[in-house]
Amino acid sequence: MSVETENGLERLKGMSILLAEDNVTNQLVATQMLQTLGAEVDIASDGAIALERLKERVYDVLLIDIEMPRVSGLDVIRAIRADSGPLAEAPVIALTAYAMQEHREKIAKVGADGLIAKPITSIRQFGLDILSLMDGRRSRSAKPAESAGLIERTIYDSLAASIGEEVMGELLSRVEADLASVRARIDAAAEEGDMDEMRGASHILVSVAGAVGAVRLQRHAEKLNRLANDQDMEGAAALAAEALPELDGVMRFVAAERKAKTA
């Protein structure tokens, strides 16, 4: 079986890809892999050239290196998302050697659909990551999900692409259980005025919400934790009442995603 037909990778055949990458070695490696998978590749050696290429034609997917001269990858992605035409909806995947959480958050904030960490060493995984992140954008565009506003999908999809489908299913099961436990604890703590319990539960919620891209819920949890530390029972109870519906929405999202992966 050829690499193009393994795991649906034949979908990349004939696909037009803009590769914005300033390093010649990285250009060569990525281009060779993509062409082996049957894709058509145009290279832009810096951010300014990438923006010119985007004026000339429409691509199926854009691979944008974050660290480039003249115009950075982040600024290229900002320009794409600020476009008033169909370019704004193009699948954009960041390429970066820096894949820590702070970098993921910056990349997500400018509107990338996810990232692929460099160096790229596996042609199979490279192709699968591209398809996974493209499919994530298509599914979000096809139907407005209940998760709109609840989940930063670029953060969530980057996590899913990084750890793989099997591990993601296991993670979602754990997140679902953690959120249910935290919800019960916050509800009880608000009713009983137990600020120690509120502090402990909200601390867990900060990390769990952040892990799946529930940024707004994470901020609620951070504020709730501060109020609990200050022993502000009235403020904590009021914020808990506001945060719990948000938490319920995130729980529904996580449950739906878990079921989809185990179906």
Secondary structure, DSSP 8 states (H G I E B T S, - for coil): --GGGGGGGGGGTT-EEEEE---HHHHHHHHHHHHHTT-EEEEESSHHHHHHHHHH---SEEEEESS-SSS-HHHHHHHHHH-SSGGGGS-EEEEES--SHHHHHHHHHHT-S-EEESS---HHHHHHHHHHHHHHHHHHHHS--TTTTT--HHHHHHHHHHH-HHHHHHHHHHHHHHHHHHHHHHHHHHHHT-HHHHHHHHHHHHHHHHHTT-HHHHHHHHHHHHHHHTT-HHHHHHHHHHHHHHHHHHHHHHHHHHHHHH-
